[in-house]
Structures are given as C-alpha cells and as structure tokens.
Amino acid sequence: MAGFWGKRKREQEELDAQDADLARHAQKSLVAADERIRLTTDELAFAEAELGPGATKDLRDALDAVRTHLQEAFHLHQLNHDEIPDTREELRTRNARIVQLCEWAEDLLDDRTEALATPIERARRAPEIIAKVRADAARLRLRVPDARSTVQRMGARYSAHALAQIEANPAEAEQLLGFAEHSAGVAERRREAGQREQANMALEAAMESVRRAETLLDAVETFEVEALRAESTLAAIVEDSRGDIAVALKEPHSPAVSAAIGELQAALAALPAAGVNTDPFEQLSRLREANSALDEAIAVARERAARPIPPLEHVRHAIDDADRQLAVARDVIAGHRGWIGADARTRLAEAERVRTDLDRYLGTSAAAATLIDEDHREHAFAMARRAAFLASEGLQLAQRDIDTARPQPDQWGGGYGPQPGWGGGRRSGGGDLMGGILGGLVIGSILDGIFD
C-alpha cells in the first residue's frame, strides 16, 4: 500500500512541475510578444518613412491583429491571478492558450517584417542603385550596335522565320534602356521631394527595364551560337538518318516500319539546297522526330520477330473457347444458385468483365473477330485466355460447392439402391432422380420432406 501511495505522490509532483513550467513559459511568452509589438511599431514607422504607407500596409494590418489577440492573452493571464480559485485544468488550458497566441503573434510579425527587409534595404541604398542603373544602361547601349550587326549577318544565312524570335531584340533593348534612364531620374527627383513610395516604384521599374534589356541582347548572341550548333548537329543527324534507312530496309517489314521510313525520307527530301536561307532549328526538330519514330518502329518489329504474333485462327479459337467456358459456368451457377458460394461467383464476374473489356479493346463484337489486326492480336489472345481461365476456375469452384452441399447417399440409410417400403419394388434410377432435381435450396427442402 505504501508503494501505491508513493507512486501517486511522484506522479502528482511531476504534474505540478509540468504545470509550473507551463505557467513560467506563458509569462515569458507574454512579455516577449508585448516587447515585439513595441519594437515592430518602431520598425513600421521607419519602413513607412522609407517606402510609404502603401508598401507597409500588410505589416500595419498584422500589428493591428496582433494587438487585438494579445489583449485576449493578457485577459487570460489576469484570470489566472484574480481572487477566484481555479482548477488545475483551467490554469493549464489558459496558459496553453497564452503560449499559442504569443507564438502566433511573433510568427506573423516575423513573416511581415521579413517581407519588407529587401525593399527597405533597397530604399536605403537608393542613390547607389540609381547610379548603378545608369552605369548598366550606358554599358548595355554599347552592345546594341553589335547586336544589330549580328542580326543582319544572320539574316544572310537563316530564314526570316528562324530570325523572328530575335530580330526585334536590339530595338526593344534600346527602348528599355531609355525607359530605365528616365525612370532612374524620376526616382531621384521623387526621393528628393520626399515622395518615397513613388520613388521606390520608379526605381523598381528602372531596375527591371535594365534586366530585360540585357536579356534581349544576350538572346541575340545565344541565338547565333545555338544556330551554328544546330547546323553542325543537323549534318550529323542527316548522315545518321540515311544509315538508319539503309538498316531499316533490311529489317523485317511491318506497316509501322514502312510508314516511319517514308516519314524520314520525306524529312530528308525537304532539306533545302545549299545556299538557301534555312531554319536549322525547325529542320533539326523534324529530322529528330522522324529518326526517333523509325528507331521505335524497328525496335517493335524486332520484338515481334523474337515473339511471334499469334495466328488469327488461334485468336478466334481462344475467344470461342472463352465464350463456351463462360456459358457453361453461367448455366451451372444459375441452376444451383442456392448452393454456390462467393468464390465461384467472383470468378465468373471477373471472367465476364475481362470478356467485356476484350470487346471494348477490339472495338467490335466477337462475331467480327476475323478483323483483328496484328497490332491487337497478342493482347486479345491473352485477354481471351484469361477470361476462359477465370470461367473454368469459377466452374470448378461451383462444382466444389455443389458437391459439398449435395446430400450424401448414406443420409437416407443405404443410398439409392433397392429399398423396401415402395410397394416392394426397387428404387431404380435414384441417382438420375437426384441429378435431375437437385437444383437449389427449394428443391433441397422438398427432398428433405420426401426422404424424411
């Protein structure tokens, strides 16, 4: 008994220690959250001075929400220390709620202040950033003439369709650089006038314009390099494609291989003559697609050669066999419904599902099985055999259920042989009688009455 009370005392001491830790945690959290509100209020004032009220709206709204919910936390803390006695559970619930509210408040303020960190840093460095925008714009302007020359040079080699994606890049880049310089001036003037929010918007626009202009000029240089690479790759693909056609002509032919050969030959024939402006990217894409299609068709043909396609006659026989097996299984199960269990019924249902899927796969009825082409024979053959197997298994399970449920000969004291009491004659044909009338639970109950 002393051991029991000692254990209860230790458990009570552990609960008291946990509750005390939670109470201290709630008090510290409340103080930290209140201090965070005061600090964030000062940060908001600084952010509004740097960015304007529009950019700091989210932080201002977050502060209002935190102040509202922290009032609830202070009220709960007050309830813990008023003159009304509280239960242990009430104190624990309030302290947990205080911790939850304070952690939510600090997380929300962290999220909102972090979102403003980058804009504030940019606003502090506004004079430095404006100077960099102007320097970058001046540097990029020197690249515009080279970009125009590059486009003109490529125009003598590549088609207008190929150059459409970069032809206007130099002019667009020049316009963007002019806009960036203008926006930098606006940002500088608005900042001097104390219109910080407008100044920051203009500075952001200037920075973005410089980035876009540099991307456009880089695209011109990248296009020239990639076009030369595409031409080199195109020559290798042409040689490889001609070799693939020569190999394919020696392979076992199928309609798919013949069609793929024709597509690749057409792609090769469509290549322009030397000296004609071309689009190497478009030609390379078409040749690659045709070459890949031929490789895939050859792989399929080789696989079929290694695994012969079932003859059409075998497929038809498999479908007919599945239909026969299904018909037998249906008749047996339907004729002995009261004795057939779930296993046999499940096999029959699955066999019928597979048989229905086979018709859907072929897109036709079993009567038109003679139209099955080579691409569908193997799968159709497998589905038909699967349906037949399931139907056969269902029939076997059904027969097992019938044999289990059928009354045994010794139930009536001696089987179906000669029995006295029927006018002194023989009960000939007892087995035929049983086979003819044992068809379900109803017939079974009648037989019970007959042989009672």
C-alpha positions, 0 to 999 in steps of 0.5 A, spaced: 500 500 500 505 504 501 508 503 494 501 505 491 501 511 495 508 513 493 507 512 486 501 517 486 505 522 490 511 522 484 506 522 479 502 528 482 509 532 483 511 531 476 504 534 474 505 540 478 512 541 475 509 540 468 504 545 470 509 550 473 513 550 467 507 551 463 505 557 467 513 560 467 513 559 459 506 563 458 509 569 462 515 569 458 511 568 452 507 574 454 512 579 455 516 577 449 510 578 444 508 585 448 516 587 447 515 585 439 509 589 438 513 595 441 519 594 437 515 592 430 511 599 431 518 602 431 520 598 425 513 600 421 514 607 422 521 607 419 519 602 413 513 607 412 518 613 412 522 609 407 517 606 402 510 609 404 504 607 407 502 603 401 508 598 401 507 597 409 500 596 409 500 588 410 505 589 416 500 595 419 494 590 418 498 584 422 500 589 428 493 591 428 491 583 429 496 582 433 494 587 438 487 585 438 489 577 440 494 579 445 489 583 449 485 576 449 492 573 452 493 578 457 485 577 459 487 570 460 493 571 464 489 576 469 484 570 470 489 566 472 491 571 478 484 574 480 481 572 487 477 566 484 480 559 485 481 555 479 482 548 477 488 545 475 485 544 468 483 551 467 490 554 469 493 549 464 488 550 458 489 558 459 496 558 459 496 553 453 492 558 450 497 564 452 503 560 449 499 559 442 497 566 441 504 569 443 507 564 438 502 566 433 503 573 434 511 573 433 510 568 427 506 573 423 510 579 425 516 575 423 513 573 416 511 581 415 517 584 417 521 579 413 517 581 407 519 588 407 527 587 409 529 587 401 525 593 399 527 597 405 534 595 404 533 597 397 530 604 399 536 605 403 541 604 398 537 608 393 542 613 390 547 607 389 542 603 385 540 609 381 547 610 379 548 603 378 542 603 373 545 608 369 552 605 369 548 598 366 544 602 361 550 606 358 554 599 358 548 595 355 547 601 349 554 599 347 552 592 345 546 594 341 550 596 335 553 589 335 547 586 336 544 589 330 550 587 326 549 580 328 542 580 326 543 582 319 549 577 318 544 572 320 539 574 316 544 572 310 544 565 312 537 563 316 530 564 314 526 570 316 522 565 320 528 562 324 530 570 325 523 572 328 524 570 335 530 575 335 530 580 330 526 585 334 531 584 340 536 590 339 530 595 338 526 593 344 533 593 348 534 600 346 527 602 348 528 599 355 534 602 356 531 609 355 525 607 359 530 605 365 534 612 364 528 616 365 525 612 370 532 612 374 531 620 374 524 620 376 526 616 382 531 621 384 527 627 383 521 623 387 526 621 393 528 628 393 521 631 394 520 626 399 515 622 395 518 615 397 513 610 395 513 613 388 520 613 388 521 606 390 516 604 384 520 608 379 526 605 381 523 598 381 521 599 374 528 602 372 531 596 375 527 591 371 527 595 364 535 594 365 534 586 366 530 585 360 534 589 356 540 585 357 536 579 356 534 581 349 541 582 347 544 576 350 538 572 346 541 575 340 548 572 341 545 565 344 541 565 338 547 565 333 551 560 337 545 555 338 544 556 330 551 554 328 550 548 333 544 546 330 547 546 323 553 542 325 548 537 329 543 537 323 549 534 318 550 529 323 543 527 324 542 527 316 548 522 315 545 518 321 538 518 318 540 515 311 544 509 315 538 508 319 534 507 312 539 503 309 538 498 316 531 499 316 530 496 309 533 490 311 529 489 317 523 485 317 517 489 314 511 491 318 506 497 316 509 501 322 516 500 319 514 502 312 510 508 314 516 511 319 521 510 313 517 514 308 516 519 314 524 520 314 525 520 307 520 525 306 524 529 312 530 528 308 527 530 301 525 537 304 532 539 306 533 545 302 539 546 297 545 549 299 545 556 299 538 557 301 536 561 307 534 555 312 531 554 319 536 549 322 532 549 328 525 547 325 529 542 320 533 539 326 526 538 330 523 534 324 529 530 322 529 528 330 522 526 330 522 522 324 529 518 326 526 517 333 519 514 330 523 509 325 528 507 331 521 505 335 518 502 329 524 497 328 525 496 335 517 493 335 518 489 329 524 486 332 520 484 338 515 481 334 520 477 330 523 474 337 515 473 339 511 471 334 504 474 333 499 469 334 495 466 328 488 469 327 485 462 327 488 461 334 485 468 336 478 466 334 479 459 337 481 462 344 475 467 344 470 461 342 473 457 347 472 463 352 465 464 350 463 456 351 467 456 358 463 462 360 456 459 358 457 453 361 459 456 368 453 461 367 448 455 366 451 451 372 451 457 377 444 459 375 441 452 376 444 451 383 444 458 385 442 456 392 448 452 393 454 456 390 458 460 394 462 467 393 468 464 390 465 461 384 461 467 383 467 472 383 470 468 378 465 468 373 464 476 374 471 477 373 471 472 367 465 476 364 468 483 365 475 481 362 470 478 356 467 485 356 473 489 356 476 484 350 470 487 346 471 494 348 479 493 346 477 490 339 472 495 338 467 490 335 463 484 337 466 477 337 462 475 331 467 480 327 473 477 330 476 475 323 478 483 323 483 483 328 489 486 326 496 484 328 497 490 332 491 487 337 492 480 336 497 478 342 493 482 347 486 479 345 489 472 345 491 473 352 485 477 354 481 471 351 485 466 355 484 469 361 477 470 361 476 462 359 481 461 365 477 465 370 470 461 367 473 454 368 476 456 375 469 459 377 466 452 374 470 448 378 469 452 384 461 451 383 462 444 382 466 444 389 460 447 392 455 443 389 458 437 391 459 439 398 452 441 399 449 435 395 446 430 400 450 424 401 447 417 399 448 414 406 443 420 409 437 416 407 440 409 410 443 405 404 443 410 398 439 409 392 439 402 391 433 397 392 429 399 398 423 396 401 417 400 403 415 402 395 410 397 394 416 392 394 419 394 388 426 397 387 428 404 387 431 404 380 434 410 377 435 414 384 441 417 382 438 420 375 432 422 380 437 426 384 441 429 378 435 431 375 432 435 381 437 437 385 437 444 383 437 449 389 435 450 396 427 449 394 428 443 391 433 441 397 427 442 402 422 438 398 427 432 398 428 433 405 420 432 406 420 426 401 426 422 404 424 424 411 
